[in-house]
């Protein structure tokens, strides 16, 4: 856990700080300056997904897993929530929320575009 928190912020040679982490399938790579707006956009998208679930147990699990992903994004390691009674929908919910997480927090093309614009 300590190594995870220590290696969370990585600065390149030009002084541009980026958040670069990997925890299992969850990867983060984005500029520090974009973290807060990205975090807000992720929360909005993930909440929209959770609200749209019709089953109350699925919705409750989705919110628990969303809380877990928010803690991962903030650099704290919490215990991953277990599925509710082995329900197969829980795995699908995890996969979709992780996809939303990666879509928002994994932006290596932003780094490549910034490097190209600095070089030009």
N, C-alpha and C positions, 0 to 999 in steps of 0.2 A: 504494500500500500504506500509506503513512504517513497519508493522509487517512482510510482505512478504520479504522485503529487509533485515530486521534485522535477520530473521530466515533462511536466505539463506545458510549460512555456518554453519555447525554443526560439532563440533569436538568430536570424541569419546575419551575414557579414555587413549588411547595409542598415542594421538597426530596426528592421521591420519584425516585430514580434508576432509569432504565430502560436496558436494552440495546436499541438500535435500529440495525440494520444491514441492508444488502441487498447481496448478491453474486450477480448473475445472478438465477436463480429462487429462490435461498435467502434467505429473509428471517427476521430475528429481531426480535421486539418483545416484551419481557417485563421485569418488575421485576428489578433486580439481585439482590434477596433470594431470588428463585425460580430463579436460574440453576443452582445446584448440584443441587437436587433434580430440576430439569427435565433437566439434562445426564445424570444417572444414569438417569432413566426413559427418555430417548431411547436411551442405550447399551443398556439392557436390551431394549427393543423391537426395535432394529435388530439386535442379536445374535440374538435369537429368530428373526427373519426369515432371517438368514444361515445359522444352524444348520439351518433347515428345508430349505435347498436341497439337492437330491440329487446334483447334478453337482459333483465336486470343483473343477473350474475355475471354475464359477459361484460356489461358496462362497468360493474364494480371492479372486476379484474383489470379491465383496460385502464381505469384510473389508478389502480395500484401500480401497474406496470409503467404508466406514464410518470408517476412520482419517482419510481426507480430510475427511469431514463433521465429525468431532470437532475437527480442527484449525481448520476454518472457525468452528465454535462458539467455540473458544478465542481466536479473533482472529488466528491466523497464517494466512498465505496460502501454501499449498503448491500444487504442480502437480497438476491434476486427473488422476487415473489414466486411462490410455487403455484402451479395450476390448481384450479378449483375442482377438486374431485376427479381429476384425470380427464376433464372435458376436452375433447379435441379442438373445440373452438378457441381455447386458451392459446394453443400453439399458433393458430392462425392470427390471433390478436397480437401476440408477441412479434411474429414475422412482419406484420403490417406496421406496427409502431416502430420497430427497428428500421424498417425501410424508410419511414418518415424521418427518423433520427439521422440516418446516413444521408438522405437527400438534403437535409438542412446543414448538417455539421461537417460533412466531408466535401470540401471545395478546393481540391488541389489545383484545379484549373485557374482559380483566382490567383494562386501563387505564381503559376506559370505566366499568366497574363501580366501580372505586376512586374515580374522579372523581365519580360520582353519590353514592356514600356519603359523601364528604367534603363535598359541597355540601348534603347533607341535614342 
